[in-house]
């Protein structure tokens, strides 16, 4: 990417600082590096700093480079909202393993999903030729099919596993539902590009996948009361944001553009339609 030497050096320093911070957090969680005296620093200051730093890197990319500016501003804003939610969580609940759900932190964190969804569509429009407004309808189809799948698979076991309110259950389910929707878009892009998405999309997909795994594990542990602050699970969220920050600085312009035509156009909406029909059939047999 065409940037000034000073900016390039700053990005490299930010990347080194992020990876070093993440490595220390993982080591502290797995081996107790630094002792319990660093628990507050690692679980709050370092954790929140890594997420906020990833947001700053994405916003810096948007302000410095015109290409895909709006998309990366949205992703940076999404990570900034995520960081705000985590900072509020740290300030309000500290080391509590069972904070109230839902809370203001959830409002900040859940606002992340619509921002990233729009950003992914904008990035896809650059990557894929022929992406029209009908793609937004495909996205709505994917959203409803994903929500139906999550409802069919996850609601009953989570209801049996938790004694919380309906609002708490809905909040816990909102995270994996949002993750599945974002991942479905990424997988669709991968498939439409012949599974050759390029470095930027690969890192973006990896970051979203890591976040989805972390949210799924947390939703289950929160429902069963087994979540522990400062475990290896907590390292997955900053790892997710750092992968997204790395994706921001990968060149998109050199990647091969794919023209949408033929069976590829129908593959994704057809797949989600098949999922919807399958769920209806399953519901008719197993009430």
URPEPE-V694391 format. One record per residue. RES is the residue in one letter. OMEGA is omega in radians with two decimals (999 if undefined). NEAR is the number of other C-alpha atoms within 10 Angstrom. Layout:
res	omega	near
RES	OMEGA	NEAR
RES	OMEGA	NEAR
This chain:
res	omega	near
X	-3.07	11
X	3.11	8
X	-3.13	11
X	3.12	10
X	-3.13	9
X	3.12	9
X	3.11	13
X	3.13	14
X	3.13	12
X	3.13	13
X	3.12	17
X	3.10	12
X	3.11	12
X	3.12	17
X	3.13	18
X	-3.12	12
X	3.13	14
X	3.14	23
X	3.12	17
X	3.11	12
X	3.13	18
X	3.12	21
X	3.12	14
X	3.14	18
X	3.12	26
X	3.14	22
X	3.12	15
X	-3.11	22
X	-3.03	20
X	-3.06	12
X	-3.10	10
X	-3.13	15
X	3.14	14
X	3.10	12
X	-3.09	9
X	3.12	11
X	3.13	8
X	-3.13	13
X	-3.11	20
X	3.13	15
X	-3.07	13
X	-3.03	23
X	-3.10	21
X	-3.03	19
X	-3.12	13
X	-3.13	19
X	-3.13	25
X	3.13	22
X	3.11	18
X	3.14	22
X	3.11	27
X	3.11	22
X	3.09	23
X	3.08	29
X	-3.14	28
X	3.13	19
X	3.12	24
X	3.12	30
X	3.10	24
X	3.10	19
X	-3.13	23
X	-3.12	22
X	-3.06	14
X	-3.02	14
X	-3.06	14
X	-3.08	9
X	3.10	16
X	-3.08	18
X	-3.09	20
X	-3.12	17
X	-3.09	24
X	2.98	29
X	3.11	22
X	3.12	24
X	3.08	29
X	3.10	31
X	3.12	20
X	3.12	25
X	3.10	30
X	3.05	23
X	3.09	23
X	3.13	27
X	3.11	26
X	3.10	20
X	-3.13	23
X	3.12	22
X	3.08	21
X	3.13	18
X	-3.13	19
X	-3.09	19
X	-3.04	11
X	-2.98	14
X	3.08	13
X	-3.08	15
X	-3.11	17
X	3.10	13
X	-3.11	15
X	3.12	14
X	3.10	13
X	3.14	12
X	-0.02	17
X	3.10	15
X	3.11	15
X	3.09	15
X	3.11	21
X	3.12	20
X	3.09	15
X	-3.05	19
X	-3.13	19
X	3.07	19
X	3.09	16
X	-2.97	23
X	3.13	21
X	3.11	15
X	-3.12	20
X	3.12	23
X	3.14	20
X	3.13	17
X	3.13	22
X	3.11	21
X	3.13	19
X	3.10	18
X	3.13	18
X	3.13	19
X	3.08	16
X	-3.05	16
X	-3.01	21
X	3.05	17
X	3.08	13
X	3.13	14
X	-3.03	17
X	3.14	11
X	3.12	8
X	3.10	9
X	3.09	15
X	3.06	13
X	3.06	12
X	3.11	17
X	3.08	20
X	3.09	14
X	3.11	18
X	-3.11	25
X	-3.10	20
X	3.11	15
X	3.11	22
X	3.13	22
X	3.12	18
X	3.14	17
X	3.13	18
X	3.14	16
X	-3.10	13
X	-2.98	14
X	-2.89	10
X	-2.99	15
X	-3.06	16
X	3.12	10
X	3.13	12
X	3.09	20
X	3.13	15
X	-3.06	10
X	-3.05	15
X	3.06	17
X	-3.11	13
X	-3.14	13
X	3.09	12
X	3.12	11
X	3.12	11
X	3.12	18
X	3.14	20
X	3.13	15
X	3.12	19
X	3.13	23
X	-3.09	21
X	-3.11	19
X	3.11	21
X	3.10	24
X	3.10	25
X	3.12	22
X	-3.13	20
X	3.11	22
X	-3.14	21
X	3.13	25
X	3.12	19
X	3.10	18
X	-3.13	21
X	3.13	23
X	3.10	16
X	3.12	17
X	3.11	23
X	-3.11	17
X	-3.12	15
X	3.11	21
X	-3.14	19
X	-3.14	10
X	3.03	12
X	-2.99	14
X	-3.04	22
X	-3.03	16
X	-3.07	16
X	3.14	20
X	3.12	23
X	3.12	18
X	3.11	21
X	3.10	22
X	3.12	24
X	3.13	20
X	3.12	23
X	3.11	23
X	3.12	18
X	3.12	19
X	3.13	21
X	3.11	23
X	-3.14	17
X	-3.14	20
X	3.13	23
X	3.12	19
X	-3.12	15
X	-3.13	21
X	3.13	21
X	-3.11	19
X	3.10	16
X	-3.14	22
X	-3.09	22
X	3.12	14
X	-3.11	15
X	-3.12	12
X	3.13	18
X	3.13	16
X	3.06	16
X	3.11	22
X	3.14	15
X	3.12	16
X	-3.10	17
X	3.13	18
X	-3.09	22
X	-3.11	20
X	3.04	23
X	3.07	28
X	3.11	24
X	-3.10	24
X	3.11	28
X	3.08	26
X	3.10	21
X	3.11	27
X	3.07	31
X	3.13	19
X	-3.09	22
X	-3.04	26
X	3.03	19
X	-3.11	15
X	3.06	14
X	-3.03	21
X	-3.09	12
X	-3.07	9
X	3.14	13
X	3.07	13
X	-3.06	16
X	3.11	15
X	-3.12	15
X	3.13	16
X	3.05	11
X	-3.02	8
X	-3.11	10
X	-3.07	16
X	-3.06	15
X	-3.02	12
X	-3.05	14
X	3.10	22
X	3.09	20
X	3.13	16
X	3.14	13
X	3.06	20
X	3.10	16
X	3.08	13
X	-3.14	17
X	3.12	19
X	3.12	13
X	3.12	13
X	3.11	16
X	3.11	13
X	3.13	11
X	3.13	12
X	3.10	11
X	-3.12	9
X	3.14	8
X	-2.99	7
X	999	5
